[in-house]
C-alpha cells in the first residue's frame, strides 16, 4: 500500500472536495434532464414538447458542472487523470457520443418537419440513455479500482444499468414539480417504478464497495465506524419510504409536496456520494494513488485555487439565477 505523504499540505484535499462537489451537482442537475430524455419512451408526442420545455432553459448549463469537475481533475491531479481517463477511454468516448447525439437531437427536433420529429425524439432518448449507461459503467470501473476481472466488469455493467434508473427517478421528480394534469400523474407512476430500481442499485453498490479493498472494509465495519456510519443507510431507507408516501399524495391533496420527491432523491444521491467519498479518501485511485501523490505542485495548486474561487461562485450564481427566472410550471412549446 502506498505510503501517505502530507508534503503538499491541505490543498489536494480541498481540490478533491471541490471536484467531488462539482460532480455531485452535475449528477443531480444533468441527471434529471437525462432522466427526462429517457422518459420520452413512455410519453405521448404532445407530452414530449412539454417535457422539453421543462428542461430547455437549463440542460446546456447543467453540463458546465461536469466540465468543471473534469477540469479540476486534469489540472490539479495530473498523475491521477492519466490513470483514470486512460482506464475509462471507451466509456468516456461512449458518453461523449451520447452527449453529442443528444445535443444535436435537442436542437434539430425544434425545426424538424412533422414526419421527422419522431426520429429526432428517438435520437434524443437514445443519446440520454447511452450517456447514462456510460456514466454508470465509469462509476463502476472507478469503484473497483479499474480491475479487469470478470466480476469487476459485471459490477461495472450492473452500475451501468442502475444509474439510468436513478436519473429517471430524478427526471420524474422534476416533471412532477414542473408539470400538471395527466403528464404529472404519469410522472408519479414513472417515479414509483424508478424508485425501487434506484434503491436496488444503491443497495447493490453499497454492499459491493466494502469488498473492493480490505482498507475500505475496515473503514466501514470496524468498531466504532460501523455505529457512526449507520445513519447513512438508515436515512437512505427512510427517504425511500417517505418518497413512496409523498407520491401517493401528489395530485390529490399534495400539490404543495410537488418538489419533495425530487429533493429527497437528490438527498439520497448525496448520501450515496458521502458514503463513496468516505470509502475512497484519501485515495483518488483505490489503494494506488493518494491525493498527495497525484497532486500538482503546491504553487500550481495555489494558482488554480485562485481561479476556482472566481469561477465556482460565478457558475453557482448564474445557475441559481436561471432557475429563478424560469421557475413555475412549464407549458407546451409552440414552434414558429
Phi, psi and omega in degrees: 000134182298144179283134180287137177232133181251020183299328182279000175075209187271345185301318179301322178294322177299315182290327175296319177294318179295319179295317178297319179298315180299319181288325177295315178298320178299314182302318181288311187284309178283338178299318182291324181282334169295320178298317177300319178298318179292328180286354173307327183297339184258357188254156173283161184303312179298329180290333181294326177295322177292319180298318177295322179298330181288334183249348185309314182286351191241330198298323181293314181293331180301327182287347177302325182293328175293317178300318179297313181298314179292324178298320177295318179301314185291318185274322185271334184230066185299327180290317182287326184296327177295319180290314185292305183290328176295321179286338182253023187305310184292310178295329176295316178298320178296318179297315180297321176298318178295319179295321178294312179301318181295316180295317178295315182295323180300317182281321184289329181295338182294318185253002183293148172295157184305323182291337184256348187296324179299323179294319178290328174297318178295323179294321178296317178296315181296317178298320178295317181294315180299317179299315182295316179297317180298318179294324177295318178297319178300317179296315179298319178295321181294316182299322182275008179068027179063032174295137183260016179288164180298319180297318180296319178291325176298318178296318179298320178292325176298316178294323177299329177276337184275322184298321176303326178295319178296320178293322177295324177295317176298315180297319178295320177298321177296316180294325176300319182284329190256354182235179179211171176072214184300322180294320177298318179294323174298318180298325176299315178296318177298321179296319179300316181293317183287333184300312184285330173293321177295315179299320178296318180296314180296320178297318180295316179295317181296323180287327185275326187304315180299338182275355178292326186212141176298324179299315180294320178301315181294324180295329183269323193248351176286142178286136008263010184302321182303317181289316183293330183268353182305326180301334182296303178293326181294317177295323179297313178298317180298320180292321178299314179297318182292322177300318178302318179293317180297319181297329179289340184260336183293137180094341177259277178241013187243034178299331177293347179264011191299331179271350187297313180299320180295313181297320180292323177296318177299322179294320178299315179294325176296319177295318177298321179295318179299317179297319179293317180298318179298322180294322189274317185304135007264022183265140170269329171237126190312117175056021180234312186227120177274168179297327181286324178289328185272343191286152172290175180299146181306322179296320178293319179297323179297320179292317179297320181297322178300323178290317181296324180299331177274314187289315185300310177297326179297316179296316180297320182291313181288332175295311180298320181296317181295322178291328178289317182297319185257032177288167178096181183285147177270153178238164181298138179288147173237116182269136179262000000 
